[in-house]
Amino acid sequence: MQLLEDISKDTLELLDELEGILKNADNISVATKRNSQNRAVKQIVGHLVDSASNNTHRIIHLQYQPSPLIFPDYANLGVNDKWIAIQDYNNYNWDDLIQLMKYTNLHITNVMKNIDTSKLQNRWISALGEEYTLEEMIIDYPVHFKLHLDEIKDLLDE
């Protein structure tokens, strides 16, 4: 399906851009420059790892479990900050973290390209009680990625 190909392609283009920026960033800036949520660049990159990982699981579950699916929601209610803290992204080896972010996102793009299109209207229910279709979740993925890419660019350009 063209939509899935386009979303995968968009995500890969954003990933290439981000990887180039991150490889040129210095270790001090990525550990100290912080956004409005008090996350350092390394922590934002770690969040992108968690996002790719959690969304991969949602995509897979939404293709074989009954809909609507109640799936653990790491992104709402501040739980994503717990993920960031528990995994200690700010002390992660920078080159390894870049590679981890790259390959988790390469993986999700492959998963997205291979979605059973008959499952795109399957729904999951967030921790806030909001319902999203698999299609909506896929469409939002590069939007969310770009939001953090732009945030990182702003922090590193200061």
C-alpha positions, -999 to +999 in steps of 0.1 A: +000+000+000+014+034-010+005+051+023+027+026+042+055+030+017+053+068+020+053+068+058+082+045+059+101+066+033+093+098+053+106+082+085+138+070+068+145+105+055+140+121+089+162+094+104+190+101+080+188+138+088+188+132+125+217+107+123+238+133+105+231+159+131+238+136+160+271+123+147+284+159+145+272+169+180+296+172+208+294+150+239+290+179+263+261+196+244+241+164+240+243+157+278+237+192+290+214+211+266+178+206+278+143+211+264+112+225+281+106+191+297+141+192+312+153+164+289+189+165+275+194+157+239+206+122+248+174+116+267+153+128+237+172+104+215+165+077+241+129+086+240+130+080+202+143+045+209+115+039+233+089+053+209+102+030+181+102+000+204+067+006+219+052+015+186+066-017+170+049-037+197+016-019+192+018-024+154+024-061+158-003-066+186-029-047+166-025-071+137-034-103+156-052-093+189-089-084+192-097-048+186-100-025+205-068-034+222-058-021+256-020-020+254+004-006+281+008+031+273+042+043+281+038+078+266+011+092+288+009+101+325+046+108+327+056+072+324+079+079+294+101+099+318+104+068+340+116+048+309+142+075+302+154+075+338+155+038+343+175+033+311+199+061+321+201+075+286+220+106+297+250+084+306+247+060+276+277+059+253+268+085+226+279+065+196+260+034+208+229+054+215+229+069+180+232+034+166+204+021+189+181+049+178+190+043+141+184+006+141+152+006+162+138+031+137+151+012+107+132-018+122+099+000+127+100+013+091+103-023+079+075-034+102+053-005+089+059-015+052+047-050+060+015-042+078-016-062+069-037-034+054-069-052+064-059-044+100-054-006+096-087+002+113-080-019+143-080+003+174-060+006+206-071+025+237-045+048+254-041+052+292-062+084+288-091+064+273-085+077+238-089+054+208-065+054+179-066+032+148-034+015+136-036+038+105-037+069+127-008+057+148+013+050+117+005+084+101+015+101+134+049+083+137+069+105+114+051+136+128+062+127+163+097+119+150+100+153+133+088+171+164+118+157+183+142+162+153+133+199+153+136+201+190+171+186+189+181+209+160+170+239+181+189+227+211+221+221+193+219+253+173+218+275+204 
